[in-house]
Amino acid sequence: QTCVAPDYILCHKDVKDRLAQAICRQITAQFGQPPLNNPDYGKIINSKHFERILGLIDTDKVIAGGKFDAEAQRIEPTVLDNVTWDDAVMQEEIFGPVLPILTFERFEDLYPMLSVREKPLAFYLFSENKARIDDAVKRFPFGGGCINDTIIHLATSRMGFGGVGESGMGSYHGKRSFDTFSHEKSIVHKSSLIDLPFRYMPYATWKDALIRMFLK
C-alpha cells in the first residue's frame, strides 16, 4: 500500500512462466503458507479499499493467492497471469497485494505501448544490458525508479523524489524539500532615468526589428 509499489510486471513472453514460478516461491518463503496465518502479514487500511481491491481480482487469472479474511481485512499476496490492458486491475492504481503479469515479444514494442499511457511515478527495469538500460531511462517518462531493484530509490535524501505529468510535478526530499516549499521573489529593478520607447504603441517595423535583435 505505497505509491511506488509495482502496479504490474511487463516481462518477455519466453521468461514469463519462470518469473511467475519464482514469485510464487518467494511468497511462500517470505510469508509461509497460507500467508493469512502469518501474524506479521499486514491488513488493508479500511473496508472500502478492501472491497475495492477484491473487485480488481479476476479469479480466473489467479495463479497464486486470491484468498482473503474479510473480518481482518487481509488479502493474500495475489499474482495474476494472462492479464491484458483491458482488465479491471489495469485501470487504476492497486495499492494492495495484487500483482498482474503482462508480456511482450520485443523490447522495442514497449515504447509505443507505454507512450499512450499515463506517466508513472516509478519505473523499475531489470536488465544487465547497459545500452538497453540507458535507452529506456532516456526514452520512458517517469518520476524516479531503480535498475534491478524496486522502491529503494526514495530512501535517500540526496535524490529528489516526485512524479512527472499525471503522476505529479516537482520533487522533494532533502534540500529539494526546502526548495519546493520556499518562495523565491523574482524582481526586475531598473533605473527610472531610462524608459525604452520601442515597447509602446504605435508599433512600427523598426521597433519589431529592434526587439528581434535583442532577443537573439
N, C-alpha and C positions, 0 to 999 in steps of 0.2 A: 504494500500500500504506500508506494512512494512514486513521485512523478518521474523519476528516471529509471524505474524498473523496465526491463524489456517488455514491450507490448506484444511482440511477435518475433519469430525467427524466420529469416529467409535463408534457406540453405540449398546447395546444389542437389538436384534430384538423386544423384548417384550416392550421396552420403547420408541422405535423409533417414533411412532406416537405422543405420549405425548410430546416428546422432540421437534419434528418439530412444533407442535402447540404452544409450549412455545416460541420458537424462533420467530415465526411469530408474536405473541403478542408483544414481545419485540421490534421488528422492528417498529410496529405501535406506541408503547409507546415512543420510542426514537426519531423517525423521522416524525411521523404523516403519514397521508395518503392523497395523494400519497407522498412518500419521495422526489420525484423530485421537489415538490413545496416548500420544506424546504430550505430557503436561506442559512442555515448553513451546508447543506449537501455537501460534497466535490466532486471534479471532478477528472477524471483520468488525469495523468500528461501530456500526449500528445496523438495525434490521432493514432499513431502507436499502443500504448498499449490499447487504447480504442477499436480499431478494434480487437486486439488480444484477449482481454477478452471476447468480444461478440462472438468470434469464439469458445470459450470454453463452452458456454451455450447451452445445449440441451433443446430446448423449450418444448419437450415432457416430460421432467423431472422437470420442474419448478413448485414448489408449492407455491412460494412467489416471488414477484418482477418480474424481467425479462424485464421490460420496460426501455427505455433509451432516452436521449436527445442528439442527435448527435452534434448539434451546440454547446452545453455547455460541451460535453464530460462527461456526467454524466450517471451512470448506477444505477438503484435501487438496494438496498440490495437484493440479489437473492439467494434463497435456492433451492437446487436440491435434489430430492428424488430418490430412486431406482437406485443409481449410482453404477457402477461396476468399477473394477480396469482398465478395458479396455477403459473406456470413455476418451474422449479428455481432460476433465478437470482434470483427474488424471495423465496426462503425463508430467506436468510441474508445477512450482510454479505459483500461480494465480496472486498475487499482485493486487487484486481487490476485489470488494464487492460480491463475489460468494462463497457460502458455500455448498459443496457436503456432503451428509449424506450416509454413508455406515453402514452395520450392521454385527454383528457376533452372534453366538449362545452360544459359551463357551469362557470364558476369556482366557483359555489355548490355544485356536486356534489362538490367536493373535500373539503368539511368532513365530511360523513358518511362519505365514502370513507376518509379518513385517521384519523378518530376511533376506528375499530375496530382500528387498527394500533399497533404499539409506538411510543412517543415517541422521536423521533430525537435523536441527539447534535447534528446540524447540519441547518439548514434554509436553503435558498437560493431566493430569489424574484427573478425578472427581470420587472420591470414599471416603467412610468412613471406608473401610476395611483396617486396618493397615497392615495386613500380605500381602494383595494384593499390596498395595502401595509399601512396602519395596521390594517385589519380582520384581515388574515392574521396579522400579528405578534401581535395580541391573542388571536386565537382558536385558533391552532395551538400546541400544546405542544411545545417543543423546547429543547435546551440552549443553543445560540447559533447565529449564522448571519450571512448577508450579504444585502444587497439589490443586485442587479445585479453580483454577484461571487461567488466561492466561496473557501473555505478561509482567506482572509486575516484573518478575524476573530480567529484565535488568535495572530496575530503581535504584538499589542500587550499589554504587561504591565499596562496601565491598565484592561483589562476582564477580568472573571473568565471562566475557561473551564471548562466542565463540562457534565454532562447533567442529565436530569430523568427520574424514573421508571425505565423499563427501561434507559435509556442512562446511568444513574448519578445520584448525588446529590452536591450540593456543588460547589464550584468552586475553582480555583487560578489562579496567575499573579500576579506582583507581590505586593502586600500581602495579597491573598486567600490566597496560598500560606502566608504567615506565620500568618494567622488560622486556616487549615484545620488546620495542624499544631501549633497552640498549644492548650493545655488551660486553660480558664477554670474556676476553682473557684467554684461557687455556694454561698454560705453565708448562712444567716439567723442573726443574732446578737441574741438578745433578753435582756431583764433576767430574772434569777432571782427578782425580787421579786413578779412578777405571773404567774399562770398562769390563763388563761381557762377556767372550769369548763364552759362550754357545749359544749366539744369532747368531753366524756366522757359515757359512759352513767351513769344511764339517760337515754335520749333523750326529749324532750318537745316538744310543739307550739311552745312559746315559744322553744325552742332553734333549731328549724327556721326560725322566722320571723326570729330574730336573725341567723342565718347568711345567709339570703336578703337581708336588709337590707344586710349588709356586702358581699355580692357584687354589688350593683347599681352 
